[in-house]
Amino acid sequence: MRTPDRSARYDDQVIAAAREVFAAQGFAAPMSEVAKRAGVGVASVYRRYPSKQELVEQVRITAFRRIIGEAESARAEESDPWQALVRFMRRCLREGSGIGTVLPPMDQQHTYSAEFRELQRGVARAIEALVDAAKRAGELRADVDWTDILLLLKHLNPALPTSEARRAEFRARYLALVLEGLRAGGAELPGPPPDRAEWQALCDNFAMS
């Protein structure tokens, strides 16, 4: 039986491997590829994660925790609200962040855990706090909502047939362009942002981390 520390290390290995394999090969990649990348036996992966959807849920949970951590660090360490938002977005999209993993749409037949749903709501709260602070400071345009930022992170991280290092370069390049459009004082945006219900529907049916 694995000790708690060993179990945590094992989970970290497998989740990191799954993130890399799914990003490179897509969700159709077999669990054997995940086991091979993690350096463990495929049978042990199935014992811990009986289905691929359970493994993907854990990949998402890990990403949620990192997103919340990045948002909290940005607010604590950046005195300027705009710089806090910029730092948050850059760090979410940087190479090796583990946040921008391209995953399949959420499986409507899979029952997601209470932990998953609470972290999903926590992501929304953390980003909303960053956005509200930047708007109160007059630095973020007033017609941008926190849901816009979440969807922008997804749009800036498409599945591309190249290395993670090159994908990270693309993400940084296009984020720099997008940030100029987020600053206060620009032309009015067409159409409204998604509301909370629409965002939730998109989370459940689009390929989101």
N, C-alpha and C positions, 0 to 999 in steps of 0.2 A: 504493500500500500504506500502511495506517495505521501510524503510529509506536506504540510501546507505550503512551505516555501518552494518545494520541488514542484508541487502542483501548479503554483502560480507561474513558475518559470516554464513549465511544459505548456500551459495555456498561452503564455506570451509567444513562445516559439511557434505554436500551431497557428495562432491568430495572425501573426506577422507573415507567416508563410502563405496562409490563405489570402491575405490582402495582396501580396505580391503576385500570386498565381492568378487570381481573378482579374487583377489589373492587366496582366500580360496576356492571358489566354481566354478571358471571359468566363462567365459562370458555368459554361459547359465543361470546363476543365475537370477531370476526375479527381476524387478525393485522394487517389494514389499520388497525384502530382503534388498535392498539398503535403502529404506525408513525406514524400521524397525531399521537398524543399525544406521541411522542418527537421529532417534527419531522424524521423521516428517511424515506427511501423504503422501501416495503414489500419491494421486491426485495432491498435490502441487509439487511433483517431476516432474510429467508429464507436469505440467503447465510451469515449468522452463526449462525442457529438454524433448521436445515432443517425442524424440526417444532415444533408448539406445546408438546409434552411436553418437548423439550430446553430451550425457553425457561422453562417452568415449573420445571424442575429448577434452573436458574440463579437463579430467584426464590427458591426454597427454600434454596439454598446461601447466598445473600446473607442471608436471614433467620437461618439457623443461625449464621453468623459473628457477626451482631449479638447474638443471644441469648447466645452464649458471651462476647462482649465485655462485655455488660451484667452477666453473672454475675461475671466476673473483676473488673470495676470495683467492683461492689457489695462484694465480699469485701475488696478492697484498701482501699477508702475509708470503709467503715463499720465501726467497732470493735464495735458491738453486732450479734450474729448475726441477731436478729429484724429489726432495722432494715435489715440487708443484704438479707434476703429480701423485705421489703416494698418497698424501693427497686427491687430487681430486677423484681418483678411490676408495679409502677407504670410503670417505664420501658418494659417490654415492651408495655404496653397504651396508652401515651400516643399522642397524635395525631402522625402522621408518623414513627412508630418504624420502619415498614417490616417489623415483625415479625408483626403480627397480620393479615396478608393472608389472606383467605378463598380457599383453593385447592381444586381438585377432589381426590377420592381419588387416591392414587398408582396409576399405570397399571401393572398387573402384566405387561404386554407390553413395557414400556420397561426397558431395561437401565441402571440407575443407576450412576454413576461411583464409583470407589473414593473420590474426594474427598467425594462426597455421603455415602456410608456412614460414613466416618470422622468427618465433621462431625456427622452424626446421633448417633453414639456420643458425640462430644464434648459435645453439648448435654446428654445424659443425665448425663455425669460432672459437668459444671459445676453443674447444678441439684441433683444429689445432694449435692455438697459444701455448698451453701448450706443445704439441708434438714438434713443431718446436724449441721452446726454449730449451727443454731437449736434442734435437739432436745437436743443435749448441753448447751446453755445453759439448758435447761428452759423455753424460751419458746414453742416450737412443740409442739403436742400430739403425744404419742408414737405415735399410731396414724395419722399422716399420713406418706405416703411421697413421694419425689420424683416418682413417676408421677402422684400426685394433683395436684401443682402444674402439671405439663405439661397435664393434661386440664382443669384449671381455667382455664388461659390460653385454651384452645380454647372452653370453654363461655362464657367471658366475652367472646368475640369472634364472635358470630353474624353471618351475612350479613343486613343490615337495609337496607330501601329508603330510606336517608337519606344525608346527607353524612358524610364522614369525620370532620369536626369534631363532629357530633352523636353519631356512633358512639363517638368517643373519650370524650365526656361520659358516655355510658351505661357504657362500660367502667370509667371511674374511679368512678362511683357504685356499681356492683355489686361492684367489687373491695373498696371500703370496707366493704360489708356482709359479704363473704366473709371478710375478714381477721379479723373478730371471731370467726368460727367456727374459725379456725385456731389461735388462742391456746390455750396449755396450760390445762387445768382444766375444759374443757367436758364435756358429756355424751358418752358413748361413741358412736362412729359406727356405723351399721348396715353390715354387709358389709365384706369386706377390700378393700384397695387393689389395683389391677392389679399383677401381677408383671411382670418384665421381658419375658417371652414374650408376655403379653397386650398389654402396651403396644406392643411391636413390631408385633403384628398390627393393632392399632388404627391405628398410624402408617401402615401400608401400605394400609389399606382405608377410612380415614376422611378427610374433607376437612381435612387438617392442613397447616400451613405447612412 
